[in-house]
């Protein structure tokens, strides 16, 4: 007749020598200690498995010293996905806030947790990112009040009433319910990567047909260019480096110019202390997506513009 106490099923797990180098979670028995139900006490440990022998495994937690666990005390365990990088854990709204560094002169007004943006003196085409309400995350006020202020703000400036939202988010759903509609074009991925990672990748994916100098004009931001062939810009916000306006003349494409421009801008960013590189790329721009993927950029979120 059983005692009703908890009896761990030792040895039933998905671990073994194959998980060395992987992030795992392990549940183990604590010898000599009693759990709340009267059975043996158990605890979990999360970290990277650094070794596996016939008698024990060694786990390196995310902080603190390594922990050696006798195999005889393992109750359960399994590999788990790598922890997202710090830069991937920021919200879409916080990531998009770095866009303001591209155009520091634009007018902006807080709308709870959202930001109204307008360029008072646009040069060339009117940029949506600089002339729309950044509506990601919680506004912090009733939606009807926020929407009314968005309409008023852009009407006062004789601008189209636009909102930039995270695609397929609950915020987008609120706008759609209020009668707003997607513009139908301009959906873009916000992509980012470690500056060190993309600089390591550049020599591997570089096309060596272009080997000339890339000129740089730098101040608050930077312009890298090969006269009459290619150019690109970068702006620093804290340790985040935003790349934008990358352009290669049609007659000079597929020569490695885009890589050369990006390399020069990243070099400048690294000198300024940047650790994260980011950019926007439209979702239907297959060549650019392939280029940035080869450099280690990954999609953080996708942006969509809605119009009233």
Legacy VTK file of the C-alpha trace (Angstrom):
# vtk DataFile Version 3.0
C-alpha trace
ASCII
DATASET POLYDATA
POINTS 308 float
0.000 0.000 0.000
1.508 3.311 -1.146
2.321 6.204 1.155
0.822 8.810 -1.216
4.116 10.581 -1.343
5.594 11.887 -4.583
7.939 9.372 -6.249
10.151 10.822 -8.972
10.502 8.798 -12.145
14.280 8.953 -12.367
16.004 8.527 -15.714
12.959 9.407 -17.879
14.275 12.386 -19.859
15.397 13.608 -23.283
18.959 14.316 -22.294
22.248 12.652 -23.159
25.645 13.397 -24.718
23.848 14.880 -27.741
22.810 17.987 -25.725
26.359 19.121 -24.944
26.584 22.722 -26.109
22.800 23.188 -26.051
20.596 25.162 -23.684
18.635 22.728 -21.487
16.343 22.611 -18.492
16.966 19.826 -15.959
14.792 18.758 -13.031
16.750 16.949 -10.332
16.192 15.457 -6.885
17.725 17.211 -3.870
18.977 14.315 -1.698
17.973 14.429 1.955
15.351 17.142 1.474
11.575 16.755 1.588
9.156 18.397 -0.875
5.814 20.041 0.036
3.871 16.847 -0.698
6.049 14.709 1.529
8.195 13.205 -1.220
11.763 14.111 -2.133
12.392 17.755 -2.924
13.227 18.679 -6.547
14.505 21.758 -8.296
15.028 22.932 -11.881
18.186 24.335 -13.401
18.354 26.178 -16.735
21.606 26.642 -18.610
23.990 25.264 -21.216
25.161 21.648 -20.914
28.957 21.816 -21.054
29.725 18.113 -20.543
28.113 14.674 -20.199
29.823 11.600 -18.745
28.732 8.155 -17.583
28.073 9.509 -14.090
27.035 13.151 -14.348
26.361 16.170 -16.512
27.634 19.698 -15.986
25.383 22.710 -16.535
26.525 26.310 -16.868
23.634 28.489 -15.622
23.108 31.981 -17.050
24.764 33.304 -13.896
26.933 31.714 -11.232
29.320 28.742 -11.302
28.883 25.466 -13.170
26.697 22.806 -11.543
27.534 19.080 -11.700
24.414 16.878 -11.558
24.654 13.101 -10.955
22.700 11.306 -13.686
21.051 9.179 -11.008
19.299 12.289 -9.637
17.834 13.572 -12.916
14.027 13.370 -12.959
13.364 15.037 -16.311
14.970 17.378 -18.809
14.935 18.574 -22.373
16.657 21.006 -24.730
15.088 24.469 -24.900
15.465 27.250 -27.504
18.306 29.731 -27.073
17.410 32.799 -25.084
16.584 35.713 -27.396
19.242 38.396 -27.496
18.670 41.569 -25.523
18.077 43.493 -28.725
15.362 41.033 -29.794
13.557 41.405 -26.470
12.820 45.118 -26.863
9.270 45.991 -27.890
8.358 47.000 -31.436
7.587 50.516 -30.241
10.953 50.849 -28.480
12.780 49.584 -31.558
10.916 51.984 -33.845
11.702 54.895 -31.535
15.270 54.738 -32.858
13.901 55.924 -36.229
13.682 59.443 -34.820
17.487 59.608 -34.975
17.271 59.575 -38.776
15.440 62.896 -38.855
16.155 64.769 -35.600
14.559 67.954 -36.968
11.044 66.558 -37.303
8.249 67.738 -35.056
7.042 65.171 -32.569
4.354 65.057 -29.917
3.709 62.332 -27.345
0.297 60.740 -27.433
0.392 58.566 -24.342
2.715 55.759 -25.371
2.453 56.697 -29.063
4.271 59.461 -30.974
2.897 61.920 -33.524
5.524 62.842 -36.138
5.599 65.497 -38.838
8.368 66.874 -41.031
7.856 70.663 -41.260
10.309 71.094 -44.145
10.473 67.900 -46.222
13.089 67.614 -48.948
11.982 65.523 -51.893
9.255 62.987 -51.247
7.249 63.029 -48.024
8.517 60.142 -45.921
5.831 58.129 -44.191
8.040 57.226 -41.250
8.520 60.917 -40.515
4.894 61.881 -41.157
2.760 59.324 -39.358
1.731 58.430 -35.838
3.942 55.709 -34.400
1.159 53.636 -32.831
2.784 50.567 -31.318
2.105 49.221 -27.846
-0.392 50.851 -25.516
-1.440 54.462 -26.060
-2.330 54.838 -22.390
-5.587 56.646 -23.154
-8.934 55.650 -24.688
-8.569 54.714 -28.353
-11.291 57.135 -29.450
-9.422 60.020 -27.810
-6.124 58.976 -29.373
-7.666 58.619 -32.820
-9.312 62.041 -32.584
-5.973 63.648 -31.695
-4.225 61.891 -34.613
-6.812 63.255 -37.047
-6.567 66.742 -35.571
-2.736 66.770 -35.568
-2.390 65.937 -39.266
-5.333 68.078 -40.366
-3.682 71.085 -38.705
-0.534 70.410 -40.759
-2.356 69.610 -44.001
-0.871 66.121 -44.082
-2.482 62.798 -44.875
-3.666 61.111 -41.686
-1.431 58.063 -41.284
-0.584 55.611 -38.521
2.343 53.217 -38.456
1.430 50.018 -36.612
2.887 46.585 -36.021
1.343 44.348 -38.670
-1.414 42.015 -37.415
-1.255 43.452 -33.894
-4.188 44.207 -31.586
-3.520 47.926 -32.153
-3.964 47.449 -35.901
-7.243 45.676 -35.136
-8.508 48.711 -33.219
-7.733 51.016 -36.132
-9.414 48.676 -38.615
-12.532 48.502 -36.442
-12.582 52.321 -36.477
-12.643 52.355 -40.288
-8.954 52.819 -41.067
-7.480 50.818 -43.956
-4.008 49.623 -44.979
-2.357 51.721 -47.668
-1.692 48.539 -49.618
2.016 49.110 -50.086
5.057 49.919 -48.001
4.841 47.039 -45.513
8.382 46.720 -44.177
10.356 44.456 -41.889
12.350 46.069 -39.091
15.540 44.028 -39.125
18.465 44.110 -36.753
21.641 42.322 -35.843
24.789 42.604 -33.774
27.203 45.063 -35.341
30.061 42.659 -34.644
28.199 39.813 -36.347
27.460 41.702 -39.561
31.041 42.971 -39.772
32.288 39.382 -39.463
29.908 38.315 -42.247
30.898 41.041 -44.708
34.117 39.444 -46.025
32.275 36.156 -46.586
29.433 37.568 -48.705
31.406 40.403 -50.332
31.513 40.587 -54.121
35.100 41.606 -54.907
34.492 43.221 -58.314
34.438 46.678 -56.674
37.588 47.644 -54.788
37.650 51.436 -55.052
37.478 53.931 -52.182
34.223 54.765 -50.424
34.078 58.381 -49.326
32.580 59.350 -45.981
31.040 62.562 -44.720
30.366 62.318 -41.001
28.979 64.549 -38.303
25.899 63.787 -36.244
25.176 61.098 -38.835
27.188 59.703 -41.743
26.952 59.596 -45.534
29.026 56.990 -47.376
29.215 57.210 -51.158
30.987 56.357 -54.367
30.359 59.396 -56.598
27.687 58.835 -59.245
27.394 55.147 -58.325
26.146 54.421 -54.818
25.374 55.975 -51.443
23.924 55.207 -48.051
23.360 56.909 -44.710
23.605 55.944 -41.057
22.509 57.588 -37.824
23.428 56.718 -34.257
20.964 56.641 -31.354
22.697 55.461 -28.196
24.453 52.284 -29.312
21.928 51.547 -32.096
23.067 52.335 -35.647
20.294 52.860 -38.216
21.109 52.266 -41.899
18.916 53.948 -44.499
18.745 55.370 -48.024
21.025 52.702 -49.458
21.001 53.207 -53.224
23.058 51.856 -56.119
22.666 53.302 -59.625
21.095 50.700 -61.964
24.113 50.614 -64.287
26.443 49.783 -61.395
24.562 47.057 -59.552
25.899 43.574 -58.798
29.431 44.906 -58.392
29.674 44.821 -54.596
28.903 48.510 -54.160
26.082 47.963 -51.657
28.371 45.816 -49.507
31.131 48.431 -49.709
28.757 51.210 -48.602
27.359 49.143 -45.710
30.880 48.180 -44.620
31.967 51.834 -44.506
28.919 52.884 -42.500
29.355 50.023 -40.038
33.009 50.945 -39.605
31.946 54.490 -38.721
29.253 53.187 -36.348
31.719 50.909 -34.560
34.056 53.856 -34.054
31.164 55.704 -32.363
30.425 52.798 -30.001
27.480 51.192 -31.823
26.692 47.558 -30.946
23.377 47.020 -32.797
22.663 47.689 -36.482
19.100 48.035 -37.774
17.232 48.932 -40.947
13.853 48.776 -42.653
13.368 46.696 -45.793
10.075 46.380 -47.659
8.582 42.924 -47.490
8.476 42.491 -51.282
12.113 43.514 -51.875
13.510 40.014 -52.339
17.076 40.999 -53.388
17.521 43.295 -50.368
16.062 40.705 -48.007
18.498 38.106 -49.339
21.423 40.507 -48.922
20.563 41.452 -45.354
19.841 37.855 -44.366
23.309 36.879 -45.627
24.749 39.573 -43.348
22.959 38.198 -40.271
20.006 40.583 -40.065
16.808 39.055 -38.644
13.270 40.432 -38.606
12.229 41.908 -35.267
8.726 42.964 -36.372
6.826 44.095 -39.461
5.432 47.617 -39.960
2.245 48.593 -41.760
0.787 51.994 -42.619
-2.893 52.666 -42.153
-4.853 55.611 -43.468
-7.973 57.270 -42.166
LINES 1 309
308 0 1 2 3 4 5 6 7 8 9 10 11 12 13 14 15 16 17 18 19 20 21 22 23 24 25 26 27 28 29 30 31 32 33 34 35 36 37 38 39 40 41 42 43 44 45 46 47 48 49 50 51 52 53 54 55 56 57 58 59 60 61 62 63 64 65 66 67 68 69 70 71 72 73 74 75 76 77 78 79 80 81 82 83 84 85 86 87 88 89 90 91 92 93 94 95 96 97 98 99 100 101 102 103 104 105 106 107 108 109 110 111 112 113 114 115 116 117 118 119 120 121 122 123 124 125 126 127 128 129 130 131 132 133 134 135 136 137 138 139 140 141 142 143 144 145 146 147 148 149 150 151 152 153 154 155 156 157 158 159 160 161 162 163 164 165 166 167 168 169 170 171 172 173 174 175 176 177 178 179 180 181 182 183 184 185 186 187 188 189 190 191 192 193 194 195 196 197 198 199 200 201 202 203 204 205 206 207 208 209 210 211 212 213 214 215 216 217 218 219 220 221 222 223 224 225 226 227 228 229 230 231 232 233 234 235 236 237 238 239 240 241 242 243 244 245 246 247 248 249 250 251 252 253 254 255 256 257 258 259 260 261 262 263 264 265 266 267 268 269 270 271 272 273 274 275 276 277 278 279 280 281 282 283 284 285 286 287 288 289 290 291 292 293 294 295 296 297 298 299 300 301 302 303 304 305 306 307
